[in-house]
């Protein structure tokens, strides 16, 4: 499996980092773009070093690198996850404004009819945000807000991350047992 992962400058970059760690352990090929703002948020919100995050895959591209293979539809991937997705990035994707490599890669995924999962990170949501999400959902993009479930009675913050990440993996039919599913005892 080959996935594109975009991490944007919204709060919640930890979700992207935790996803990368898991995909790395699963030996899934990841092509990563971390926006300039996401790099700043990683430093502000986490104790992770950028070198560590970028080291979780061997394919890392700068957000202004339109020569990257993921900018072309002829480069085959199984899909893309934007985690977290800022409202600026969401707007760019929804309106076909490929101003950086994350937006261009998402544009490619959409035009090639591949799986795109957006993990929006904003609250409260404005009508503009909701309309952009609706526009994307109508063309088959999965909008997956990082809302934890509490029926499995999370014991720590990792349990909360794992639930959201598991739901993302489910979108790509990637087997995982990150949390106790509803109905399991």
N, C-alpha and C positions, 0 to 999 in steps of 0.2 A: 504494500500500500504506500502511496505517495500523497502527502497532504501539504498544503500551503497554510501557514499560520501567520496571521497579522496581529501584532500587539500594538494598540494605539494608546494615546495619552489620556486615557480616562482612568479614574480611580478603579481599583480592582485588578491591577496588573498581576497580582498574585495568582489569579485564576489562570492567566496565560502561562505563567512560570510553572505552576503545578501541572498543567496540561502538557507542557514541553517535557517535564521530568518523566511523566508517565509514558508519553509516546517514545521517549528515548529508551526507557526500560523495555518497551514492547518491540524495539527495533523497527519502528515505523519511520520511513524516510520523511523528514520534515524540511520544507523550504520556508525559512523564517524571514519576516520583515518586522523590525521594531521601529516604530516612528521615532522621530527626534524627541517629541514630547513624551512618548512612552519611556524613553531612556531616562528622562528627568524624573518621571513618576516612579520608576523602579528604584531610583536612588532615594527619593523622598519617602516612599511607602514601605519599602522592604529593607532587609539587611543583605539582600543578594547583590553580588557584584555583577556588572554588565558582562564581564568576561565569562563568568560562570553561566549566565543565561544564554549567551551566544554560543557557548561551548556545548550546549545540549543538542546541537545538530551541526553537521558539517556544511550546511548550505544556509548562509546568512547574507542578506542583501540590504544595502542602504535604501532608504525610502525614495531616493531620487534616481535610482538605477533602473532606467527603463530598458536597458540592454539585458537585464536578467532574464533567464529562460521562462520564468513564471509570468512574464509580460506578454507571452505569445500563446495563442490557442493551439499551436502545433506541439507545444510541450505538454505531454499528457500527465494529468494528475487525477486523483480520485475526489478532489474537492478542496474546500478551504474553510477555515474557521477564523473569524475576526473576534479576538477575545482579549481584553474587553474592547468594545466598539464605541468610540466616542460619537456623539451626535453629529459632529463635523464629518467624520468618516462615513457614518450612516447616510447622511445627506448626499455626500459625493457619490456613494455607490447607488443610491436610489435614483439619482438624477444623471447617471452616466458621466460624471465629471471626474475623469481619471487624472487627477492632479498629482498623484504620487503612486508609488508601486503597490501599495496596499489597495488603493482604489482601482488601479489598472488590473491587478490580479483578480480582484472580485469581478470586474467587468468581463474579464476573460472567462471566468468560471460561469458567469451567467450566460454569456453568448454561446458557450460550448455546452450548455445544459448539464453542467456538473453540480454537485451538491455544495451549497453555500450555507454555512451556519453563522449567524450574527449573534453575538452575546452583548446586547446593548447595556450600557452602564450610565444611567442618568436617573434622577428622581427629584422632583416629580417630572412627569412627561408632559410636554406641551402638545397642542394640536398638531403643530408642524412635525414634531418627533413621531407622533402616532401615524400621521399621514404618510411619512416616509417609510415607516415600518409596514404599514398596510400595502403600500405600493410594492415593496419587496416581497411580502408574503403572497400577494396575488400572482407573482410570477414564479413562485415555488421556493423562495428563500426561506429557510427556517429561522425564525426569530426566537431565541432561547435566552430569556433574561436569567441572570444568575440568582434565582430565587430558591433558597434551600427548602427542603421538605423536613418536617419534624416528626413524621410518623415512625422513623427508624430511631428516634431518640438519640440524636447526636451527642457524643460524649466530649468532643473537642472540636476545634475549628477545622482540623483536617477532615473530619466527618462531613462538615458542611461543604468544603471544597470538593470532596470526593463525590458527593451527590450530584453536584452541577456538572463536574467533569464526566461522570458516568453517563449522564443524559446526553452530553455532547457525543461521546463515543457511540452511544446507541444509534445516533443519527447516521453513523457510517457503518453500522453493523459490526462494530469492533467488540468482541466478547470481553466482558469485564465483570468483576464481582467487587466493585468498590464500596457498595453499601448493600444493606439488606432490603431487597425489593418488597413492594407491597404484596402481602399474601404469603411471604416466606416466613417460616418460624425458626 
